Amino acid sequence: MPSVIAAGDELTRRAFAAYFRSGGTRRPTKSSGVVERDGKRYVVLNSSRGVLAVYRVRNDGMLRRMRRWPPDLQG
């Protein structure tokens, strides 16, 4: 099970912005946040219906939206 690192940090804010810039229309919930799995960090954007988007945090701090994400990150 992934561990939540921080819900309201800068990475989460940047992921929200990227999600809406890419045409996202559903509203992410407060349960969205940074998750660590196998030494890698992800920002998971959740809604009441499930996962909206997952962004991988690269080593340089940039976010990359994932088309397929690890199964245990699904809400």
N, C-alpha and C positions, 0 to 999 in steps of 0.2 A: 504494500500500500504506500503510495507516495506521501511525503510529508509536506505540509504547507509551510512555506518560509515566511511570506509576508503577503497580506491581501491588498494593502493600499500603497505599495511602493511605486517607484518611478517606472519600473518595467511593466507593471500592470497598466499604468496610465498610458504608456506608449503603445501597448498591445490594443487597448480600447481604441485609441486614435487610428491605428493601422486597420483595425477591423472595420470601422466606419468609413475610412477612406476607400477601402476595397469594395464598398457597396453593401456592407452588412446592415440589416434593418432591424433585427431583433435586439432587444436590450439585454446586455450581460448583467448578471446578478452580482451581489456583494460576495458571493462564494467564489468568485473568480480570483485567481492569484497565481503566485509563483510556486512551482512544485519541483522537487528534485527527485530524479530517478536514475540510478546507476551512475551517479556522479555528473549527470547532465541536468541543466535547468530548463524548465519549460514554463511558459505562461499559459494557463488554461482559462479560457473564457467560457463560463457556464451560463445557461439560461434555465428557466423553470422546466424546459423540455429536454435538457441535456447539454452536451458540449457544443458550443458554437464554433470555436476555433482553438487551435493549439499553435503556439509560437515557440520555436526552439531559440534559446538564448545562446548565441555564438560566443566564442572566446573573446572576441573584440567588443562584446556588449550589444551587437546588433541583433535584431529579431528577424527570424525567418519563419514564415507561415508554413506549417506542415500540411501536406495533403492527406497523409496517413500518419497516425500517431500511435504510440505504444498503447495496447489495449487497457492497461490498468489506469490510464489517464482519463478514460471515459467515465463521466459522472455516474 
